[in-house]
Amino acid sequence: MNIDLLKRLCETPGVSGREERVRALIEEEIKGLFDEVETDPLGSLICRRHPRSETADGEQRPLRVMLLCHMDEIGFYVSHIDDKGFLWLDPAGGFDPRNLFSRRVLVCTDDGDRLGVMNPCTPPIHLSEPEDRKKVPDLKDFYVDLGLPKKKVEKHVRVGDYVVMHEPFAEVGDKLVSKALDNRIACWLGIEIVRKLHKNKTPHSCEIVVTFTSQEEVGLRGARSAAFAVRPDVGIGLDVTLACDTPTVADHEQVTVQGKGFALHVKDASFIADHGLVKELEAVAKKNKIPYQRSILRRGGQDGAAAQQAAAGAKAIGVTVGTRYIHTVIEMIDRGDLQAAHDVLAAYLASATHT
């Protein structure tokens, strides 16, 4: 497993709408793996690999399978610089304010990244009353301190610059921990699956379109435009999903359990997977002895929905990896679950045809 690539993907800043640094890293990694590569107007990277064997019917167009892997991470945009040089923020993506206290951040500007700290405008413990400590600040109450006066801040930072959490990737026991595993694991999968097919010269009769999408965290925006352009027959959204196999969460709300394999994403608030595809992916997993579990997510959505609803529509499903502590700086996945997602997708692409 290429852990170094996953580390570099996770640690590269790229909020919704500013994915260019992640895209550049991916472009370097995929050289020679695809036959066509283009960047669309919304910043999504669309990569096409033509069939490497005859289709089941020589006169039928090859099955077009689209893998959707969003590049963006949740973060913030600078919305105001006050008289003391503090930065005020506008969120890009969904945050729980309880996870934002006392964080180190990177403010990404045209002339480089600057380290800062984030905190809410609440008094410290020595000055606060017990009742004050029970209150959770709103997102609008958080600011960034660069440790500089306003004049120096304004030399480098402008409204519209973006901010990401600054936390290192780490291997913890059997797990991998980082900010932005949502959804750099999908970017890793999109690269490594095709790398495996290419390296092993694996024949495949389908056309593979791996799309590294923009702006998923703010409404599947990049996936919608990219899927309309690609018009897939099959769309597979690659993403994280909840693994609430942790203390205080009831069994029926866990969604997935880490260590039990990849998750076949049957339903969420944005789409319901094609039942035939669910059965087909299950058959591939069983044939290759790849561990898996089915999952349903009560809230939230993912790029598979955009593929399903593009143009005249497509069959769609999600292949996901159960993740603890989603939308925090300690997102955690199980190595084996990530490998299972990799293996089932590689096996599926090698055999996928019109049915």
C-alpha positions in Angstrom: 0.0 0.0 0.0 1.4 3.3 -1.1 1.1 5.2 2.2 3.4 8.0 1.1 1.0 9.0 -1.7 -1.9 9.1 0.7 0.1 11.2 3.2 1.0 13.7 0.5 -2.6 13.9 -0.7 -4.0 14.5 2.8 -1.4 17.1 3.7 -1.8 19.1 0.5 -4.2 22.0 1.1 -7.3 22.2 -1.1 -10.7 23.6 0.1 -13.8 23.6 -2.1 -13.1 25.8 -5.1 -9.3 25.9 -4.5 -8.3 22.3 -5.4 -5.5 23.3 -7.8 -2.7 22.1 -5.6 -4.3 18.7 -5.1 -5.0 18.5 -8.8 -1.4 19.3 -9.6 -0.2 16.5 -7.4 -2.6 14.0 -9.0 -1.6 15.1 -12.5 2.0 14.3 -11.7 1.1 10.9 -10.3 -1.1 9.7 -13.2 1.3 10.4 -16.0 1.2 7.5 -18.5 -1.9 5.9 -16.8 -4.6 7.5 -19.0 -5.2 8.1 -22.7 -6.9 11.5 -22.2 -6.7 14.0 -19.4 -8.5 17.3 -19.2 -9.5 19.9 -16.6 -13.0 21.2 -16.9 -14.2 24.8 -16.2 -15.0 23.9 -12.5 -11.6 22.5 -11.9 -12.4 18.8 -12.0 -9.8 16.5 -13.6 -11.4 14.1 -16.1 -9.1 11.2 -16.9 -10.1 8.6 -19.6 -8.6 5.2 -20.1 -9.7 3.4 -23.3 -10.6 -0.3 -23.3 -7.7 -2.7 -23.4 -9.6 -5.6 -24.9 -12.6 -6.2 -27.2 -16.1 -5.6 -25.9 -18.5 -8.5 -25.5 -20.2 -7.2 -28.7 -17.8 -5.7 -31.2 -20.4 -3.3 -32.6 -21.6 -2.1 -29.2 -20.1 1.0 -27.6 -17.9 0.0 -24.6 -19.5 0.3 -21.2 -18.4 3.7 -19.7 -17.7 3.5 -16.0 -17.1 6.7 -14.1 -15.3 6.8 -10.8 -15.9 10.0 -8.9 -13.3 11.1 -6.4 -13.7 14.5 -4.9 -10.5 16.5 -4.2 -11.8 19.2 -1.9 -11.6 19.2 1.9 -13.7 21.3 4.3 -12.1 24.6 5.3 -12.7 28.3 5.3 -12.3 31.5 3.3 -11.0 34.7 4.8 -13.9 37.2 4.9 -12.5 40.1 6.9 -9.3 41.4 8.5 -10.0 43.4 11.6 -8.1 46.4 13.1 -5.9 44.0 15.2 -5.0 41.8 12.3 -7.3 38.9 13.3 -8.8 37.0 10.4 -12.6 36.3 10.3 -13.8 33.4 8.3 -16.6 32.0 6.1 -16.9 28.2 6.1 -16.7 26.0 3.0 -18.2 22.7 4.1 -19.8 21.3 7.3 -18.1 21.9 10.6 -19.1 21.1 14.2 -17.8 24.1 16.2 -17.0 21.8 19.1 -14.1 20.4 17.1 -12.5 23.8 16.3 -11.2 25.0 19.6 -7.4 25.7 19.8 -6.5 24.5 16.3 -3.4 25.2 14.3 -4.3 26.3 10.7 -2.6 27.2 7.5 -3.7 30.4 5.8 -3.0 29.8 2.1 -2.1 33.0 0.2 -0.7 33.9 -3.2 2.8 34.2 -1.7 2.8 31.1 0.4 1.2 29.4 3.4 1.2 31.0 6.8 0.8 29.2 10.1 -1.9 30.6 12.4 -4.0 29.5 15.3 -7.8 29.3 15.5 -10.0 29.9 18.5 -13.4 31.3 19.3 -13.9 34.8 20.8 -14.7 33.4 24.3 -12.8 34.2 27.5 -10.1 31.8 28.7 -10.9 29.4 31.5 -9.3 31.7 34.1 -11.8 34.5 33.3 -14.9 32.5 32.4 -17.8 31.5 34.6 -18.9 27.8 34.8 -22.1 28.6 32.8 -20.0 30.2 30.1 -18.1 27.0 29.6 -21.3 25.1 28.8 -21.9 27.2 25.7 -20.8 26.1 22.2 -19.8 29.1 20.0 -21.2 29.5 16.5 -18.9 29.1 13.5 -19.0 32.9 13.0 -17.3 33.3 16.4 -14.0 31.7 15.3 -11.1 33.8 14.1 -7.4 33.1 13.2 -4.5 34.8 14.9 -1.3 35.0 12.7 0.7 36.7 15.5 1.1 39.8 13.4 -0.3 43.4 13.4 -2.8 44.4 10.8 -0.2 46.2 8.6 1.9 43.1 8.3 -1.1 40.8 7.9 -2.4 42.9 5.0 0.9 42.6 3.1 0.3 38.9 2.7 -3.4 38.0 3.3 -6.4 39.1 1.3 -10.1 38.5 1.6 -10.7 35.3 -0.4 -7.6 33.5 0.7 -8.4 30.1 2.2 -7.7 28.3 5.4 -7.2 24.6 6.2 -6.5 22.7 9.4 -2.8 22.0 9.9 -2.4 18.5 11.3 0.1 15.8 10.2 -0.8 12.4 8.7 -0.1 9.6 11.2 -0.2 5.8 11.4 -1.9 4.8 14.6 -1.9 1.0 15.3 -3.7 -0.6 12.5 -5.3 2.7 11.4 -4.4 5.7 9.4 -5.3 9.1 10.8 -5.3 12.5 9.2 -7.3 15.6 8.3 -8.8 15.4 4.8 -9.0 11.6 4.5 -12.5 12.8 3.4 -11.9 12.5 0.5 -8.2 12.1 -0.4 -8.7 8.3 0.1 -10.9 8.4 -3.0 -8.2 10.3 -4.9 -5.7 7.6 -3.7 -8.0 4.9 -4.9 -8.6 6.5 -8.3 -4.9 6.6 -8.9 -3.8 3.3 -7.4 -6.5 1.2 -9.0 -5.6 2.3 -12.5 -1.9 2.1 -11.6 -2.5 -1.6 -10.8 -4.4 -2.3 -14.0 -1.7 -0.5 -16.0 1.3 -2.2 -14.3 -0.2 -5.7 -14.6 -1.4 -5.0 -18.1 -4.9 -6.1 -17.0 -7.3 -6.3 -20.0 -10.6 -4.4 -19.5 -13.4 -4.0 -22.1 -15.0 -1.0 -20.4 -13.9 2.6 -20.8 -12.7 3.9 -17.4 -13.2 7.5 -16.6 -11.7 8.6 -13.3 -12.8 12.0 -12.4 -11.2 13.9 -9.5 -14.0 16.3 -8.8 -14.2 19.8 -7.3 -16.6 21.4 -4.7 -18.2 18.2 -3.4 -18.4 19.5 0.1 -20.5 22.4 -0.9 -23.1 20.5 -3.0 -21.6 18.0 -5.5 -21.0 20.9 -7.8 -17.9 19.6 -9.8 -19.4 16.2 -10.1 -22.6 17.5 -11.6 -20.9 19.3 -14.4 -18.3 16.6 -15.0 -20.9 13.8 -15.0 -23.0 15.7 -17.5 -19.9 15.9 -19.8 -18.9 12.3 -19.4 -22.4 10.8 -19.5 -21.5 7.5 -17.9 -23.4 4.2 -18.1 -22.2 3.4 -14.6 -21.2 6.0 -11.9 -19.4 4.9 -8.8 -19.0 7.5 -6.0 -15.8 6.8 -4.0 -15.9 8.4 -0.6 -15.8 7.9 3.2 -18.8 7.0 5.2 -19.4 6.9 8.9 -17.9 4.3 11.2 -19.5 5.0 14.5 -18.2 1.8 16.1 -17.1 3.8 19.1 -18.3 4.2 22.7 -21.9 5.6 23.4 -23.2 4.9 19.8 -25.9 2.3 19.6 -25.3 -0.7 17.3 -28.1 0.3 14.9 -26.5 3.7 14.3 -23.0 2.7 13.6 -23.4 2.6 9.8 -20.2 0.6 9.4 -17.8 -1.3 11.6 -14.0 -0.9 10.9 -12.2 -4.0 9.9 -15.1 -5.6 8.2 -14.2 -4.5 4.7 -15.3 -1.8 2.3 -18.9 -0.5 2.4 -21.3 -0.9 -0.4 -23.2 2.3 -0.2 -26.9 1.5 -0.8 -28.6 4.7 0.2 -28.1 8.2 1.6 -30.0 11.5 1.5 -28.8 12.2 -2.1 -29.4 8.9 -4.0 -30.4 5.3 -3.8 -28.0 2.9 -5.5 -29.0 0.7 -8.4 -29.9 -2.7 -6.9 -28.4 -4.6 -9.9 -25.1 -2.8 -9.3 -25.3 -3.7 -5.6 -25.7 -7.4 -6.4 -22.9 -7.2 -9.1 -20.4 -5.6 -6.8 -21.3 -8.1 -4.1 -20.7 -11.0 -6.5 -17.3 -9.6 -7.4 -16.4 -9.2 -3.7 -17.5 -12.8 -2.9 -15.7 -14.3 -5.9 -12.5 -12.6 -4.9 -13.0 -13.2 -1.1 -12.9 -9.4 -0.4 -14.5 -8.4 2.8 -17.5 -6.0 2.6 -20.5 -4.7 4.4 -23.6 -2.9 3.2 -24.3 0.7 4.4 -27.1 3.2 4.6 -26.4 6.8 5.7 -29.4 8.7 7.1 -28.0 12.2 6.2 -25.4 13.5 3.8 -24.7 12.8 0.2 -21.9 12.0 -2.3 -20.8 12.3 -5.9 -22.5 9.1 -6.9 -25.8 11.1 -6.9 -24.5 13.5 -9.5 -23.5 10.7 -11.8 -26.9 9.0 -11.4 -28.8 12.2 -12.3 -26.6 13.6 -15.1 -28.1 14.0 -18.6 -30.3 11.0 -19.3 -29.2 9.3 -16.1 -26.9 6.4 -15.1 -26.8 3.4 -12.9 -24.9 4.4 -9.7 -23.5 3.1 -6.5 -21.1 4.1 -3.8 -18.0 2.3 -2.7 -17.0 3.8 0.6 -14.5 3.3 3.5 -15.9 3.5 7.0 -14.2 6.5 8.8 -14.3 7.4 12.5 -14.5 11.1 13.5 -15.5 12.5 10.1 -15.0 16.2 9.5 -12.3 16.5 12.2 -8.5 16.6 12.1 -8.4 13.0 13.4 -10.4 11.2 10.7 -9.4 7.5 11.1 -9.7 4.6 8.6 -8.7 0.9 8.8 -5.9 -0.1 6.4 -7.7 -3.4 5.5 -10.9 -1.6 4.6 -9.1 0.7 2.3 -7.3 -2.2 0.6 -10.7 -4.0 0.2 -12.1 -1.0 -1.6 -9.1 -0.9 -3.8 -9.3 -4.7 -4.6 -13.0 -4.8 -5.4 -12.9 -1.8 -7.7 -9.9 -3.2 -9.6 -11.6 -6.6 -10.0 -14.9 -5.0 -11.0 -13.2 -2.8 -13.7 -11.4 -5.8 -15.1 -14.7 -7.6 -15.7 -17.3 -4.9 -16.3 -19.4 -5.2 -19.5 -22.9 -4.3 -20.7 -25.5 -6.6 -19.1 
